[in-house]
């Protein structure tokens, strides 16, 4: 890829894969294939200014943009094409709680913050990005990992509004899967999943758009 490629329209995962990123505001069942992510794990209240969650976001985007702008360096990624960095996402859970999140106890939250990687990015390319970002930013990126994850069968819905109002949307999702002959399948390796389509720093709460996704299985 060369400088002329800067003018090539960027591939936007949200628009090209609407079934994963732009669901309707009513629950639907979807099969999510295996994807690769940049990931950072942590614990604690996501609203805490100096907390692990907000720090994880900075780490993720530093690596995401190092990879996106790699074509301007000597590192060549095979199959590279211009793309929009996919949205921030998060897997969430709390110890001892299955199937829901206690929004009144945010300090007990565990998370894996993630950003999807384009298919052409290999583990080797990821490791190059970690080394490059560490060198250029003089920052510790040891918490950042390459995560391959197959989410499988899920129910999802677009939630519009405050994060604290998510239980209303989740209730609709759980009612829908019962009607369709499925049950919730949140486990130690299948999580409450959120995809953030709005920037909470620039958007009023009532307009925030978040994809909520829960793993399910067929009732036997």
NORRAZI-V153185 format. One record per residue. N is the residue number from 1. PSI is psi in radians with two decimals (999 if undefined). OMEGA is omega as a letter, one per 40 degrees, with the letter a starting at -180 (* if undefined). D_CENTER is the distance of its C-alpha to the mean C-alpha in Angstrom with 1 decimal. Layout:
N_PSI_OMEGA_D_CENTER, N_PSI_OMEGA_D_CENTER
//
This chain:
1_2.37_a_26.9, 2_-3.03_a_29.3, 3_-0.52_i_29.5, 4_-0.47_a_30.4, 5_-0.28_i_27.0, 6_-0.48_a_25.7, 7_-0.14_i_27.3, 8_2.35_a_25.7, 9_2.24_a_23.3, 10_2.41_i_19.7, 11_2.19_a_17.7, 12_1.93_a_15.0, 13_-0.61_a_12.3, 14_-0.73_a_11.9, 15_-0.60_a_15.7, 16_-0.43_i_16.4, 17_1.09_a_14.2, 18_-0.51_a_14.8, 19_-0.36_i_14.8, 20_-0.52_a_11.1, 21_-0.32_a_10.1, 22_1.03_i_13.5, 23_2.91_i_15.0, 24_3.00_a_18.1, 25_0.59_i_18.8, 26_2.54_a_20.3, 27_2.53_i_18.8, 28_2.66_i_18.7, 29_2.38_a_18.3, 30_2.59_i_16.2, 31_2.11_a_16.0, 32_2.09_a_12.8, 33_3.04_i_14.0, 34_2.35_i_13.3, 35_2.77_i_10.8, 36_2.51_a_10.6, 37_2.72_i_8.1, 38_2.33_a_9.1, 39_2.55_i_8.7, 40_2.25_a_10.7, 41_2.62_i_12.1, 42_-3.05_a_14.2, 43_2.61_i_16.1, 44_3.04_a_17.5, 45_2.11_a_17.4, 46_-0.26_a_14.4, 47_-0.14_a_17.2, 48_2.20_a_19.4, 49_-0.72_a_20.1, 50_0.40_a_20.7, 51_2.99_a_18.4, 52_-0.63_a_16.1, 53_-0.88_a_12.9, 54_-0.56_i_14.0, 55_-0.63_a_15.3, 56_-0.61_a_12.1, 57_-0.75_i_10.6, 58_-0.72_i_13.9, 59_-0.78_a_13.7, 60_-0.86_a_10.4, 61_-0.53_i_11.8, 62_-0.74_i_15.2, 63_-0.70_a_14.3, 64_-0.76_a_12.3, 65_-0.42_i_15.5, 66_-0.73_i_17.9, 67_-0.78_a_16.8, 68_-0.66_a_16.9, 69_0.24_a_20.3, 70_-0.47_a_21.7, 71_-0.23_i_24.1, 72_0.08_i_26.1, 73_-3.07_i_26.7, 74_-0.12_a_28.9, 75_2.07_a_26.0, 76_2.19_i_25.8, 77_2.10_a_22.8, 78_2.27_i_24.3, 79_0.12_a_23.2, 80_2.42_i_21.4, 81_2.75_a_21.0, 82_2.37_a_20.0, 83_2.78_i_16.5, 84_2.30_i_14.3, 85_2.18_a_11.4, 86_2.86_a_8.3, 87_2.76_i_6.5, 88_2.46_i_4.6, 89_2.94_i_1.9, 90_2.38_i_4.6, 91_2.37_a_7.2, 92_2.54_i_10.6, 93_2.89_i_14.2, 94_2.47_a_17.7, 95_2.32_i_20.7, 96_0.01_i_23.1, 97_2.18_i_21.2, 98_2.31_i_20.2, 99_-0.11_i_18.9, 100_3.09_i_18.1, 101_2.35_i_17.2, 102_1.74_a_20.1, 103_-0.18_i_19.1, 104_-0.04_a_22.4, 105_1.05_a_21.7, 106_-0.42_i_18.6, 107_-0.40_a_20.3, 108_0.11_a_19.8, 109_2.43_i_16.0, 110_2.59_a_14.3, 111_2.75_i_10.6, 112_1.85_i_8.4, 113_2.36_a_6.3, 114_2.67_i_4.3, 115_2.27_a_5.0, 116_2.48_i_6.6, 117_2.48_i_10.3, 118_2.68_a_13.2, 119_-0.47_a_15.4, 120_-0.16_a_18.2, 121_2.07_i_16.7, 122_2.99_i_18.4, 123_-0.62_i_18.3, 124_-0.73_i_21.4, 125_-0.71_i_19.8, 126_-0.80_a_17.0, 127_-0.63_i_19.9, 128_-0.76_a_21.7, 129_-0.68_i_19.0, 130_-0.82_a_19.0, 131_-0.73_a_22.8, 132_-0.80_a_22.9, 133_-0.67_i_20.8, 134_-0.73_a_22.7, 135_-0.79_a_25.9, 136_-0.61_a_25.3, 137_-0.11_a_23.7, 138_0.89_a_25.7, 139_2.69_a_22.7, 140_2.03_i_21.5, 141_0.42_a_18.4, 142_-0.35_i_19.3, 143_-0.22_a_16.4, 144_2.31_a_13.9, 145_2.78_i_13.6, 146_2.04_a_13.1, 147_2.14_i_11.3, 148_2.23_a_12.4, 149_2.30_i_11.3, 150_1.89_a_12.9, 151_-0.57_i_11.7, 152_-2.59_a_15.0, 153_2.23_a_16.6, 154_2.85_i_14.8, 155_2.44_a_15.7, 156_2.83_a_13.7, 157_2.59_i_14.8, 158_2.21_i_14.3, 159_2.24_i_15.1, 160_2.11_a_17.1, 161_-2.92_a_18.2, 162_2.57_i_17.8, 163_-0.59_a_15.2, 164_-0.26_i_18.4, 165_0.08_a_19.4, 166_-0.58_a_16.6, 167_-0.54_i_19.2, 168_-0.75_i_21.2, 169_-0.69_a_18.6, 170_-0.67_i_17.8, 171_-0.73_i_21.5, 172_-0.70_i_21.8, 173_-0.77_a_19.2, 174_-0.58_i_21.2, 175_-0.69_a_24.4, 176_-0.77_a_23.4, 177_-0.56_i_22.6, 178_-0.76_i_26.0, 179_-0.55_a_27.8, 180_0.03_i_26.3, 181_0.45_i_27.3, 182_2.92_i_24.1, 183_2.80_a_23.1, 184_2.50_a_20.0, 185_0.78_i_19.0, 186_2.19_a_16.8, 187_-2.92_i_18.0, 188_-0.24_a_17.6, 189_0.05_i_15.3, 190_2.22_a_13.7, 191_2.84_i_11.7, 192_2.25_a_11.1, 193_2.33_i_7.6, 194_2.45_i_6.6, 195_2.15_a_5.2, 196_1.89_a_7.4, 197_-0.16_i_10.0, 198_2.64_i_12.6, 199_1.91_a_13.5, 200_-0.31_i_15.0, 201_-0.35_a_17.5, 202_0.03_a_19.0, 203_2.38_i_18.7, 204_2.63_a_20.9, 205_-0.71_a_19.5, 206_-0.30_a_21.1, 207_-0.01_a_19.3, 208_2.33_i_15.6, 209_2.14_a_13.5, 210_2.22_i_10.6, 211_2.19_i_9.8, 212_2.31_a_10.6, 213_2.33_i_10.7, 214_2.40_i_13.2, 215_2.50_a_14.7, 216_2.96_i_18.3, 217_2.76_a_21.5, 218_2.38_i_24.9, 219_2.21_a_27.5, 220_999_*_30.3
//
